[in-house]
Structure formats: C-alpha cells, structure tokens
Amino acid sequence: MTCYYCAEISEILMKTSSATRAMTSWTQEPARQACTYVLSDIVGVLRSPNYPTPYPHPLSCWWQITKPDRYSRLEFEVFDVGEPIAERKCISDFVLIQIREQGKTVTHGPYCGQTTPGPLNFYDEVNVTFVANGTGEHRGFYATYGPDPPLCSYVVAGLVGELKSPTYPQFYTNIQNCSWKIERPTTPSVTTKNTQKLYVGQKCPSDFVVIRVGRGPLPQMYGPFCGAATPAPVYFQDVLFMNLTIKGTGDHRGFRATFGPGE
C-alpha cells in the first residue's frame, strides 16, 4: 500500500492537533481513534465512522481508492462535518481529498460544514483523509464512487413508472453500478411495495440499494437495503435517486419496484 501524501497529511494533522490542544489545554485529550481502508473495487462507498449517527472525537481516518481501469467519479451524497471557524477555515473537523493526476498530486479541500464537496473525477489513485478534533455532534459523510458515466443510468419522468435491476428477473452480473433518477413529481408520490422481493446478496457492504430523496447537504437517506426482505414504501415529493451497487459474487435476481401518486 503506497501513501504518496503521508508527509503532507502528517503536517496537517500536527497543525490541527496543536490548534485544538491550544483551545482545549485545560482538558486531558482522549485517545485518538484511527481507521484505514483500501478500496480496490470498481464501485464502492466511503462513510464516516458510526454514520448516520455522530462520529467520535478525536479521530483520524484515511481511505485509499486504488487506480481504476476506467474514468471514475467520487461524489458526496451527505456531508455534515464540523463547522468552519474564523474566516471560514476548516481547522478542527475536516475532509481532505488528494488525487494523483499525471504523476502530480492535486489537493481538494479541506472541506467542513454542510456544504457538500462537488463531484470529483479521477483516473488514478485517490486518498481521502478525515480528521475530527472538535467536540460537536455531526453525522459525518456518505460518499460513493464508480465509473463515470455509470455502467447503467436511467432517468424516469411521469406520474407512474417502474424501476428494475438489469436483466431482472434473471440473475444480475457482478461488478456494476446502476443509478435511477425519478424527476420531482407534481403530486406526493410513493414507491410501492415490490411485488417481487429484493434479492440483492446478503451482506450490505457487498451488494446493496440506497435511496436518496432531495438535493442539498441533508437529503433524506434510506438503506442500504440487501437480502430478501422487501423495503418499506418510500414517500417523496422531491427528486428521488436510487443507486444499485454490485461488487460481490453469487446468483441474485435483483429487484423490481414501482412508483406512483400516494399520500
């Protein structure tokens, strides 16, 4: 596992830790929690510890997305990380993203607050650093990455419609990322209970469905869903996004869902 940015990250951690200790010198600093992840699949998820509940303090986490074999995209769907202080600087809690581009390192951030970082495209290694030195309660973040454009992508408009996994009811193929977008309805709507159960693996870190309603920093999130249990109906009055992530093995049929007006 190669870390091209360890020196720079260490310097940032030292500066932020020193700043935090200076602000809280009258207390004894608790032991820092740490986590490291290496992501080598075509598609994947990054989420802060304990998400969607508040993340612990103090904390240092690092994710490495290895070089993909195709043009890819990292997108934060939920972002709630600390609060900027004087001059809108992210000092205590922040996310730092570093992307290799043509042998060089391009740094994005640090990011904090509730302003979601814009989507980032990449065709080389990506490193994401999450540091939490503050004391407030924040949910953290939920991000996904995968090929850009997705291996399958659909936009659905109308009062009623249907969403189903590729090749349904036949078994779906492994390693793919599919997305559906239901345009904002003109009347309150609902995803109806599936006439067929959800057959998407058994372990949610492998194959799963996630539903997001609305845009902005704090959308409504549902899931991840997996296994053979039928998810409850989702009521929505805003744009709805559904993502299917498949990176496991095994034979599963996927899902079929419908939507239409409902209270």
Summary of the structure (lengths in Angstrom):
residues: 263
radius of gyration: 19.9
end to end distance: 51.2
largest distance: 62.7
contacts: 822
relative contact order: 0.18
helix: 8%
strand: 44%
